[in-house]
């Protein structure tokens, strides 16, 4: 679950066009055939690009140039990152051998510590890349080494999700340090073993019957870990699950009278599907499986979805053209209500729990800046909340890394 979103939260990434027209008459009808299992076709490149998790070298160079030139929005975003506790050079890592996380991180036995140490390692890696101050690289390594020396397992009901949150962030830090810092990282192999043995088994097979944010976050982690490990087989497995989950999470009218059933799940009747979509039986472009649950979890799903698409693009397969409409409607649909549009009675009983978090920057950049898609609601939301900070789970500093980034 989403806890303590900081003031620097930002959002936006992929939204609908300026005037989003909804059709509440698009009711669910007769049950179509269940969605097929995701194709297992090879998705991994012959050779992985490094650094290649969420941000490429070209993207990082763009950020560095903009920050050093003092340009907006990158310099204020960088300053906000450095002013956060995550960039503190006195931060003491808090590793545990076993991290126990129950539902809603209760109990929280190392859950927050693990997620936040991973974000701190990533923060320091970004700070290193921009400033070339080796102290930041060494701090990132200190945090990664502390955890790789100790952690053995995740337990309790939230173990897969916790592994997804932390497991999506660790590889971002490791990719930058391993492939750009020349000062040495003696325990890099041990860190890679940690990702392979502790995190990857928890996430790579997904969680088909859970709310969809779980599987999308888990695939964010599995894809990032696979890139860092140069593990083509795990990358292919994770990508197949992702490609099946995305159209089962974000609805388009072209899907038919109702959304696709979540692949590999036991949900295969209309009544089960409506219950899975939190009681929503009217389906319109951009609606998400967890819209009627809350925007917090939906925002996490949006962020994870865009993270995977971004990494895939870096690795040579651009998914944005394929999912352009699905992504832009999903972003725009939620952006309009996050901005205060009146909620119609047919949507979630006329009441929404907002708080989408800093989830839209990556998607907005990909669709608007790169592909030229008009996304007025998403633009207002994203630009209005810059600089995007972190929600303390796995979304962090995405105005800095992805605002108007052409690469």
C-alpha positions as CSV (number, residue, x, y, z in Angstrom):
1,X,0.0,0.0,0.0
2,X,1.0,3.6,-0.4
3,X,2.3,5.3,2.7
4,X,3.3,8.9,3.4
5,X,3.5,10.5,0.0
6,X,5.9,13.5,0.4
7,X,5.2,17.0,-0.6
8,X,7.4,16.7,-3.6
9,X,5.0,14.1,-5.2
10,X,4.5,14.6,-8.8
11,X,2.7,12.9,-11.5
12,X,1.7,12.5,-14.9
13,X,2.6,10.3,-17.7
14,X,0.4,9.4,-20.6
15,X,-3.0,10.9,-20.6
16,X,-6.0,11.3,-22.9
17,X,-6.4,14.2,-25.3
18,X,-7.6,17.6,-24.1
19,X,-11.3,16.6,-24.3
20,X,-11.7,13.1,-23.1
21,X,-15.1,11.8,-24.1
22,X,-16.4,9.0,-21.9
23,X,-19.2,6.6,-22.9
24,X,-21.0,5.3,-19.9
25,X,-23.2,3.1,-22.1
26,X,-20.3,0.8,-22.8
27,X,-21.8,-1.9,-20.5
28,X,-20.3,-5.3,-20.0
29,X,-22.1,-7.8,-22.1
30,X,-21.9,-11.5,-22.8
31,X,-18.7,-13.2,-21.7
32,X,-16.0,-13.4,-24.4
33,X,-13.5,-16.2,-24.4
34,X,-10.9,-15.9,-21.6
35,X,-7.7,-14.1,-22.5
36,X,-5.0,-16.5,-23.8
37,X,-1.8,-17.0,-21.8
38,X,0.9,-14.5,-22.8
39,X,3.0,-15.5,-25.7
40,X,6.4,-16.9,-24.7
41,X,8.2,-15.4,-27.8
42,X,11.7,-14.1,-27.2
43,X,11.7,-10.5,-26.0
44,X,15.2,-10.1,-24.7
45,X,17.9,-8.5,-26.9
46,X,20.8,-10.6,-28.1
47,X,22.9,-8.3,-25.9
48,X,21.6,-6.1,-23.1
49,X,22.3,-2.4,-23.1
50,X,23.9,-1.0,-19.9
51,X,23.1,1.0,-18.0
52,X,19.7,-0.1,-19.1
53,X,17.1,-0.1,-16.3
54,X,14.6,2.8,-16.6
55,X,17.3,5.2,-17.8
56,X,19.9,4.7,-20.5
57,X,23.3,6.3,-20.7
58,X,21.9,8.8,-23.2
59,X,19.1,9.7,-20.9
60,X,21.4,10.2,-18.0
61,X,23.7,12.3,-20.1
62,X,20.7,14.5,-21.0
63,X,19.8,14.9,-17.4
64,X,23.4,15.8,-16.4
65,X,23.7,18.4,-19.1
66,X,20.4,20.1,-18.1
67,X,21.2,20.1,-14.4
68,X,24.7,21.5,-14.8
69,X,23.2,24.2,-17.1
70,X,20.8,25.1,-14.3
71,X,17.8,24.5,-16.5
72,X,14.2,23.9,-15.4
73,X,12.6,21.6,-14.5
74,X,15.7,19.4,-14.0
75,X,17.8,21.6,-11.7
76,X,15.0,22.2,-9.2
77,X,14.2,18.5,-9.3
78,X,17.8,17.6,-8.7
79,X,18.0,20.1,-5.8
80,X,14.9,18.6,-4.3
81,X,16.4,15.1,-4.5
82,X,19.7,16.2,-2.9
83,X,17.7,18.0,-0.1
84,X,15.8,14.8,0.7
85,X,16.8,12.4,3.5
86,X,17.6,9.8,0.8
87,X,20.7,11.8,-0.3
88,X,22.1,12.0,3.2
89,X,25.7,10.9,3.4
90,X,25.2,10.0,7.0
91,X,22.4,7.6,6.3
92,X,23.0,4.3,8.1
93,X,21.7,1.2,6.3
94,X,19.3,-1.1,8.2
95,X,19.6,-4.5,6.6
96,X,17.9,-7.6,7.9
97,X,18.3,-11.3,7.2
98,X,14.5,-11.7,6.9
99,X,12.1,-8.9,5.9
100,X,8.6,-9.7,7.1
101,X,5.8,-7.7,5.5
102,X,2.1,-8.4,6.1
103,X,-0.8,-6.8,4.4
104,X,-0.5,-3.1,4.2
105,X,3.1,-3.7,5.5
106,X,1.7,-4.7,8.9
107,X,3.8,-6.1,10.5
108,X,6.6,-3.9,9.1
109,X,9.7,-5.8,10.1
110,X,12.3,-4.2,7.8
111,X,9.8,-3.4,5.0
112,X,10.2,0.4,5.1
113,X,13.9,0.1,5.8
114,X,14.5,-2.1,2.8
115,X,12.4,0.0,0.4
116,X,13.9,3.3,1.6
117,X,17.5,2.0,1.6
118,X,17.0,0.9,-2.0
119,X,15.6,4.4,-2.9
120,X,18.6,5.9,-1.1
121,X,21.0,3.8,-3.1
122,X,19.3,4.9,-6.3
123,X,19.3,8.5,-5.2
124,X,23.1,8.4,-4.5
125,X,23.7,6.7,-7.9
126,X,21.8,9.5,-9.7
127,X,23.7,12.1,-7.6
128,X,27.0,10.4,-8.6
129,X,26.2,10.5,-12.2
130,X,25.3,14.2,-12.3
131,X,28.0,15.5,-10.0
132,X,30.8,12.9,-10.5
133,X,31.4,13.2,-6.8
134,X,32.7,9.7,-5.8
135,X,31.3,10.1,-2.3
136,X,27.8,9.5,-3.7
137,X,28.9,6.4,-5.6
138,X,30.6,5.0,-2.5
139,X,27.4,5.7,-0.4
140,X,25.3,3.9,-2.9
141,X,27.7,0.9,-2.8
142,X,27.7,1.0,1.0
143,X,23.9,0.6,1.0
144,X,23.8,-2.1,-1.6
145,X,26.7,-4.0,0.1
146,X,25.0,-3.9,3.5
147,X,21.9,-5.6,2.2
148,X,23.6,-8.1,0.0
149,X,25.7,-9.2,3.0
150,X,22.6,-10.0,5.1
151,X,19.3,-10.5,3.4
152,X,18.1,-14.1,2.8
153,X,14.4,-14.0,2.5
154,X,11.0,-12.1,2.5
155,X,8.1,-13.6,4.5
156,X,4.4,-13.1,5.2
157,X,1.6,-12.2,2.8
158,X,3.2,-9.1,1.2
159,X,6.5,-10.8,0.4
160,X,6.0,-10.8,-3.4
161,X,4.9,-7.2,-3.5
162,X,7.7,-6.1,-1.1
163,X,10.2,-7.9,-3.3
164,X,8.7,-6.1,-6.3
165,X,9.0,-2.7,-4.7
166,X,12.6,-3.0,-3.5
167,X,13.6,-5.3,-6.4
168,X,12.6,-2.7,-8.9
169,X,14.7,0.0,-7.3
170,X,18.0,-1.9,-6.5
171,X,18.8,-2.7,-10.2
172,X,18.4,1.0,-11.1
173,X,21.1,1.9,-8.6
174,X,23.3,-1.1,-9.5
175,X,23.2,-0.4,-13.2
176,X,24.4,3.1,-12.8
177,X,27.2,2.2,-10.4
178,X,28.4,-0.9,-12.1
179,X,28.5,0.6,-15.6
180,X,29.6,4.2,-15.0
181,X,31.6,4.3,-11.8
182,X,35.3,3.4,-12.3
183,X,36.3,3.4,-8.6
184,X,35.5,-0.2,-8.1
185,X,32.8,-2.3,-6.5
186,X,34.4,-5.4,-5.0
187,X,31.1,-6.9,-3.8
188,X,29.2,-6.4,-7.1
189,X,29.0,-10.2,-7.6
190,X,27.5,-10.7,-4.2
191,X,24.9,-8.1,-4.9
192,X,24.0,-9.8,-8.2
193,X,23.7,-13.1,-6.3
194,X,21.3,-11.4,-3.9
195,X,19.1,-10.2,-6.8
196,X,19.2,-13.7,-8.4
197,X,18.5,-15.8,-5.3
198,X,16.5,-13.6,-3.0
199,X,14.4,-11.3,-5.2
200,X,14.0,-12.9,-8.6
201,X,12.3,-16.1,-7.4
202,X,9.7,-14.0,-5.5
203,X,8.6,-11.9,-8.5
204,X,9.3,-13.6,-11.9
205,X,6.3,-15.9,-11.9
206,X,3.8,-13.2,-11.1
207,X,0.7,-13.3,-8.9
208,X,-2.3,-13.8,-11.3
209,X,-5.2,-13.6,-8.9
210,X,-4.0,-10.6,-6.9
211,X,-4.9,-7.0,-7.8
212,X,-3.1,-6.1,-10.9
213,X,-0.7,-3.6,-9.4
214,X,1.1,-6.6,-7.8
215,X,1.9,-8.3,-11.0
216,X,2.9,-5.1,-12.8
217,X,5.2,-4.1,-9.9
218,X,6.7,-7.6,-9.8
219,X,7.4,-7.5,-13.5
220,X,9.0,-4.1,-13.1
221,X,11.4,-5.8,-10.7
222,X,11.8,-9.0,-12.7
223,X,12.6,-7.1,-15.9
224,X,15.1,-4.8,-14.1
225,X,16.8,-7.7,-12.3
226,X,17.0,-9.7,-15.6
227,X,18.7,-6.8,-17.4
228,X,21.3,-6.4,-14.6
229,X,22.0,-10.1,-14.6
230,X,22.0,-10.4,-18.4
231,X,19.4,-13.1,-17.8
232,X,17.5,-13.5,-21.1
233,X,15.3,-16.4,-20.0
234,X,13.9,-14.5,-17.0
235,X,13.5,-11.4,-19.1
236,X,11.4,-13.3,-21.6
237,X,9.3,-14.9,-18.9
238,X,8.6,-11.5,-17.2
239,X,7.9,-9.7,-20.4
240,X,5.3,-12.4,-21.4
241,X,3.5,-11.9,-18.1
242,X,3.6,-8.1,-18.5
243,X,2.3,-8.2,-22.1
244,X,-0.7,-10.3,-20.9
245,X,-1.4,-8.2,-17.8
246,X,-1.4,-4.7,-19.3
247,X,-4.5,-5.2,-21.5
248,X,-6.2,-7.0,-18.6
249,X,-5.5,-4.0,-16.3
250,X,-6.2,-0.9,-18.5
251,X,-9.4,-1.1,-20.6
252,X,-10.1,0.1,-24.1
253,X,-13.5,-0.1,-25.8
254,X,-11.8,-2.0,-28.6
255,X,-11.2,-4.9,-26.2
256,X,-14.9,-5.7,-26.4
257,X,-17.9,-5.3,-24.0
258,X,-15.7,-6.0,-21.0
259,X,-12.0,-6.2,-20.0
260,X,-9.9,-9.2,-20.7
261,X,-9.7,-11.8,-18.0
262,X,-6.4,-11.7,-16.1
263,X,-4.2,-14.4,-17.8
264,X,-3.4,-17.5,-15.8
265,X,-5.9,-16.6,-13.1
266,X,-9.1,-18.4,-11.9
267,X,-11.2,-15.4,-12.8
268,X,-13.3,-16.5,-15.8
269,X,-16.9,-15.3,-15.4
270,X,-18.5,-11.9,-15.8
271,X,-19.5,-11.8,-12.1
272,X,-16.0,-12.7,-11.0
273,X,-14.6,-10.0,-13.3
274,X,-16.9,-7.3,-12.0
275,X,-16.0,-8.2,-8.4
276,X,-12.3,-8.2,-9.4
277,X,-12.8,-4.7,-10.8
278,X,-14.1,-3.6,-7.4
279,X,-17.8,-3.6,-8.4
280,X,-17.4,-1.6,-11.6
281,X,-19.6,-2.9,-14.4
282,X,-19.5,0.0,-16.8
283,X,-16.3,0.0,-18.8
284,X,-14.9,3.0,-20.6
285,X,-11.6,3.9,-22.3
286,X,-8.9,4.4,-19.7
287,X,-10.6,2.7,-16.7
288,X,-8.2,0.5,-14.7
289,X,-8.8,-2.6,-12.7
290,X,-8.2,-0.8,-9.4
291,X,-9.7,2.6,-10.3
292,X,-12.6,1.9,-7.9
293,X,-10.3,0.7,-5.2
294,X,-8.2,3.8,-5.1
295,X,-5.9,5.9,-7.2
296,X,-2.9,5.1,-5.0
297,X,-2.7,1.5,-6.1
298,X,-3.7,2.5,-9.6
299,X,-0.9,5.0,-9.7
300,X,1.6,2.4,-8.7
301,X,0.4,0.2,-11.5
302,X,0.7,3.0,-14.0
303,X,4.3,3.8,-12.8
304,X,5.3,0.1,-13.0
305,X,3.8,-0.3,-16.4
306,X,5.7,2.7,-17.8
307,X,8.9,1.6,-16.1
308,X,8.8,-1.7,-18.0
309,X,7.9,0.0,-21.2
310,X,10.8,2.4,-20.7
311,X,13.3,-0.4,-20.0
312,X,12.0,-2.4,-23.0
313,X,12.7,0.6,-25.2
314,X,16.2,0.9,-23.9
315,X,16.7,-2.8,-24.7
316,X,15.6,-2.4,-28.3
317,X,11.8,-3.1,-28.3
318,X,9.6,0.0,-28.2
319,X,6.2,-0.9,-26.7
320,X,4.8,2.6,-26.7
321,X,3.5,2.6,-30.2
322,X,1.8,-0.7,-29.5
323,X,0.2,0.5,-26.3
324,X,-0.2,4.2,-27.2
325,X,-4.0,4.4,-27.0
326,X,-4.2,2.2,-23.9
327,X,-1.6,4.2,-22.1
328,X,-2.9,7.7,-23.1
329,X,-6.4,7.0,-22.1
330,X,-5.4,5.4,-18.8
331,X,-3.3,8.4,-17.9
332,X,-5.9,11.0,-19.1
333,X,-8.8,9.2,-17.5
334,X,-7.3,9.3,-14.1
335,X,-5.6,12.7,-14.5
336,X,-9.0,14.4,-15.1
337,X,-10.4,13.2,-11.8
338,X,-7.2,13.7,-9.9
339,X,-7.5,17.3,-11.1
340,X,-11.0,17.6,-9.7
341,X,-13.5,16.7,-12.5
342,X,-16.9,15.7,-11.2
343,X,-17.3,12.0,-10.7
344,X,-20.3,10.6,-12.6
345,X,-22.7,8.3,-10.7
346,X,-21.9,5.3,-12.9
347,X,-18.2,5.4,-11.9
348,X,-17.4,3.7,-8.7
349,X,-20.7,4.7,-7.2
350,X,-19.9,8.3,-7.8
351,X,-17.0,8.4,-5.4
352,X,-13.2,8.1,-6.0
353,X,-10.3,7.8,-3.6
354,X,-7.7,10.1,-5.2
355,X,-4.0,10.3,-4.7
356,X,-2.3,9.0,-7.8
357,X,1.2,9.9,-6.6
358,X,4.3,10.7,-8.8
359,X,3.3,8.2,-11.4
360,X,2.8,10.0,-14.7
361,X,6.1,11.6,-15.7
362,X,7.6,8.6,-17.6
363,X,4.5,7.9,-19.6
364,X,3.8,11.5,-20.3
365,X,7.2,12.0,-21.7
366,X,7.1,8.9,-23.8
367,X,3.7,9.7,-25.3
368,X,3.8,13.5,-25.5
369,X,7.4,14.5,-25.9
370,X,8.5,11.6,-28.1
371,X,5.3,10.6,-29.9
372,X,3.6,13.9,-30.1
373,X,0.3,12.7,-28.4
374,X,-1.8,15.6,-27.1
375,X,-2.5,14.9,-23.4
376,X,-3.9,18.1,-21.8
377,X,-5.2,16.6,-18.6
378,X,-2.0,14.6,-18.1
379,X,0.1,17.7,-18.9
380,X,-1.7,19.8,-16.3
381,X,-1.3,17.2,-13.7
382,X,2.3,16.4,-14.4
383,X,3.6,19.9,-14.8
384,X,1.5,21.2,-11.9
385,X,3.1,18.8,-9.5
386,X,6.7,19.1,-10.5
387,X,9.2,18.2,-9.3
388,X,8.0,14.6,-8.8
389,X,9.5,13.2,-5.7
390,X,9.0,9.7,-4.2
391,X,6.1,7.8,-2.6
392,X,8.7,5.9,-0.6
393,X,8.1,2.6,-2.3
394,X,9.6,2.5,-5.8
395,X,8.7,5.7,-7.7
396,X,11.5,8.2,-7.4
397,X,12.7,11.4,-9.0
398,X,11.0,11.0,-12.4
399,X,10.8,14.6,-13.3
400,X,14.6,14.6,-13.0
401,X,15.1,11.5,-15.1
402,X,12.3,11.7,-17.6
403,X,10.9,15.2,-18.0
404,X,11.2,16.2,-21.7
405,X,13.9,13.6,-22.2
406,X,14.0,12.9,-25.9
407,X,16.2,9.7,-25.7
